[in-house]
């Protein structure tokens, strides 16, 4: 049993239960209840949710896992104030030994989710990491989050920020479908045997969002280039990125996490 609690850009409190069953067809069961509030940066409104959920998983190997989940929540956002339910399934293939600094590895995740108001969502996220000379790693990523119908504002994926387009501020644009890609050269500067690792990166990001009834071929991808300085340790990660958008401005993005 765990009691997650966060405070900051997203306020979250909950209770989570986990049960592992060795050798069973369903070898991991998780469930919980939670309350959360975050400020949606695009619509500039609070997104309040109270939810309960359950998830079943089976691990075929250390790298391959499938799961199914279901949940119910009460959401309050602008004029939307009602209950909705969701159910879905996903598959994950992840060969990364160290997710913070992977090398010669791949990551792939595909998920399907049905929402109670009749809209389906599909997420495809693929990443690959190839070791070059020394500790240098070349990484690429492709991401697509799509819906087959109109999504409420609070469920729309957001474009911008560290998550997908580093020369845009977080939540610069929103839509029913998001497509993004990135290519990055990662250069650690410290010894691989040190607990804390310092390094630099150079990257190219691109992305767009659009309505469910529009075509990807009609969209214009927004492209930016930049570089970052990062520090990673067992319980702490800090990234400072400077990026410039094609035909746009230059922006500094900072992100950090502390886990315990």
C-alpha positions in Angstrom: 0.0 0.0 0.0 1.4 3.4 -0.9 0.1 7.0 -0.4 1.3 9.2 -3.2 1.3 12.9 -2.5 2.5 15.8 -4.8 2.3 19.5 -4.5 3.2 22.1 -7.1 2.0 22.3 -10.7 -0.1 19.3 -10.1 -1.6 18.6 -6.6 -2.3 14.9 -6.1 -3.2 12.8 -3.1 -4.3 9.2 -3.1 -4.1 5.6 -1.8 -2.8 2.8 -4.1 -2.8 -1.0 -3.5 -0.6 -3.5 -5.3 -0.7 -7.3 -5.3 1.8 -9.5 -7.2 1.0 -13.2 -7.9 4.0 -15.2 -9.1 3.2 -17.6 -12.0 -0.5 -16.6 -12.4 -2.0 -15.5 -15.7 -2.6 -12.1 -14.0 0.6 -11.5 -12.0 0.1 -7.9 -10.9 -3.1 -6.2 -9.7 -3.1 -2.5 -8.8 -6.0 -0.2 -7.8 -6.6 3.0 -5.9 -8.5 6.2 -5.3 -7.2 9.7 -5.7 -7.9 13.4 -5.9 -6.0 15.8 -8.1 -5.9 19.4 -9.3 -3.8 20.9 -12.0 -3.9 24.2 -14.0 -4.5 23.6 -17.6 -1.9 25.9 -19.2 -3.7 26.3 -22.6 -7.2 26.9 -21.3 -5.9 28.6 -18.1 -8.5 26.8 -15.9 -8.3 24.3 -13.0 -8.8 20.7 -13.8 -10.2 18.9 -10.7 -10.7 15.1 -10.7 -11.7 12.4 -8.2 -11.1 8.9 -9.5 -11.1 5.2 -8.7 -9.3 2.7 -10.9 -8.1 -0.9 -11.2 -5.4 -2.4 -13.5 -4.5 -6.0 -14.3 -1.1 -6.9 -15.9 0.8 -9.9 -17.1 4.6 -9.8 -17.6 5.8 -12.2 -20.4 9.5 -11.1 -19.8 11.5 -8.3 -18.2 10.9 -6.3 -21.4 7.4 -7.3 -22.5 4.2 -6.5 -20.5 0.5 -6.3 -21.4 -2.2 -4.7 -19.2 -5.9 -3.7 -19.1 -7.4 -1.1 -16.9 -10.8 0.5 -16.0 -11.8 3.5 -14.0 -14.5 6.0 -13.1 -14.0 9.6 -12.2 -15.8 12.8 -11.5 -14.3 15.7 -13.4 -14.8 19.4 -13.0 -13.4 21.8 -15.7 -15.0 25.0 -16.8 -18.6 24.1 -17.8 -17.9 20.3 -17.7 -18.9 18.9 -14.3 -19.9 15.2 -14.5 -18.9 11.6 -14.1 -17.2 9.6 -16.8 -15.8 6.1 -17.1 -13.0 4.6 -19.2 -11.6 1.2 -20.1 -8.6 0.2 -22.1 -5.7 -2.1 -22.8 -2.0 -1.6 -23.6 1.2 -3.3 -24.5 4.7 -2.3 -23.5 8.1 -3.4 -24.9 11.0 -1.8 -23.1 14.6 -3.0 -23.2 16.2 0.0 -21.4 18.3 -0.9 -18.4 18.6 2.7 -17.2 15.6 4.8 -18.4 17.4 8.0 -17.5 20.4 7.2 -19.7 19.5 4.3 -22.1 21.9 2.9 -24.7 21.4 0.3 -27.5 17.7 -0.1 -26.4 14.2 0.4 -27.7 11.0 1.4 -26.0 7.5 1.0 -27.5 4.0 1.4 -26.1 0.6 1.1 -27.7 -2.6 1.7 -25.9 -6.4 1.8 -26.7 -8.9 3.5 -24.4 -12.7 3.8 -24.7 -14.4 6.7 -23.0 -18.0 6.5 -21.8 -19.2 9.3 -24.0 -18.4 7.2 -27.1 -14.9 8.4 -28.1 -11.9 6.1 -28.5 -8.3 7.1 -28.0 -5.1 5.5 -29.3 -1.6 6.3 -28.2 1.6 5.1 -30.0 4.9 6.0 -28.6 8.2 4.6 -30.0 11.8 5.4 -29.0 15.2 4.0 -30.0 18.7 4.6 -28.6 21.9 3.7 -30.4 25.4 3.9 -28.8 28.0 5.7 -30.8 31.6 6.6 -29.9 32.5 6.7 -26.2 29.4 7.3 -24.1 27.6 9.2 -26.8 24.0 8.1 -27.7 21.8 9.0 -30.6 18.1 8.8 -29.7 14.9 9.2 -31.8 11.3 9.3 -30.8 7.9 9.3 -32.6 4.6 10.0 -30.7 1.0 10.0 -31.8 -2.1 10.5 -29.6 -5.3 10.4 -31.5 -9.1 10.3 -31.0 -11.9 9.3 -33.3 -14.2 12.0 -32.0 -14.2 15.4 -30.3 -12.6 15.4 -26.8 -13.6 17.6 -23.9 -11.1 20.4 -23.4 -9.6 18.9 -20.3 -8.8 15.6 -22.1 -7.1 17.1 -25.2 -3.4 16.5 -25.5 -1.2 19.6 -25.1 1.6 20.6 -27.4 4.7 22.2 -26.0 7.3 22.0 -23.2 9.8 19.4 -22.2 7.3 16.6 -23.0 7.2 17.1 -26.8 8.2 20.5 -28.2 10.9 22.2 -26.2 10.9 25.6 -28.0 7.2 26.1 -27.1 5.9 26.8 -23.6 3.9 23.9 -22.1 0.4 23.9 -23.3 0.8 26.3 -26.3 -1.7 24.4 -28.3 -4.4 21.7 -27.8 -6.4 19.4 -30.0 -7.9 16.0 -30.4 -4.8 14.5 -32.1 -1.2 15.2 -31.4 1.8 14.1 -33.5 5.4 14.8 -32.4 8.9 13.6 -33.1 12.4 14.2 -31.9 16.0 13.4 -32.7 18.7 13.9 -30.0 22.5 13.5 -29.6 23.2 12.8 -25.9 26.8 13.3 -24.6 27.6 12.3 -21.0 30.6 14.2 -19.7 31.3 12.3 -16.5 32.6 8.8 -15.9 29.9 6.1 -16.2 30.9 4.6 -12.8 29.9 7.8 -11.0 26.6 7.9 -9.1 25.7 11.3 -10.5 26.1 11.9 -14.3 26.5 15.3 -16.0 26.0 15.8 -19.7 24.9 17.9 -22.7 22.5 17.2 -25.6 21.6 18.6 -29.0 18.1 18.0 -30.4 15.6 18.7 -33.1 11.9 18.7 -32.1 8.8 18.8 -34.3 5.1 18.5 -33.6 1.5 19.6 -34.3 -2.1 19.2 -33.0 -5.3 19.2 -34.8 -9.0 18.3 -34.7 -10.2 14.7 -35.0 -11.9 15.4 -38.4 -8.7 16.9 -40.0 -6.0 15.0 -41.8 -2.3 14.9 -40.8 -1.2 15.5 -44.4 -2.9 19.0 -44.2 -1.0 20.0 -41.1 2.2 22.1 -40.8 4.8 20.6 -38.4 6.3 23.1 -36.1 10.1 22.6 -35.9 12.7 23.7 -33.4 16.4 23.0 -32.6 18.3 23.4 -29.4 20.6 22.1 -26.8 20.5 21.2 -23.1 22.6 20.6 -20.0 21.4 17.8 -17.7 22.3 16.1 -14.4 21.0 12.7 -13.4 21.4 10.8 -10.1 19.6 8.0 -8.4 16.8 10.1 -6.9 17.2 13.4 -8.8 17.1 14.6 -12.4 17.5 18.2 -13.7 17.4 19.4 -17.3 17.9 22.9 -18.7 17.1 23.3 -22.4 17.5 26.2 -24.7 15.6 25.9 -28.1 14.8 28.1 -31.0 11.7 27.6 -33.2 11.9 27.9 -37.0 10.4 31.4 -37.7 9.8 31.9 -34.0 11.5 32.9 -30.7 14.1 31.3 -28.4 13.0 29.8 -25.1 14.6 28.3 -22.0 12.8 25.2 -20.5 13.7 23.8 -17.1 12.5 20.5 -15.6 13.4 18.5 -12.6 12.2 15.5 -10.5 13.0 14.3 -7.0 11.8 10.8 -6.1 12.0 9.0 -2.7 
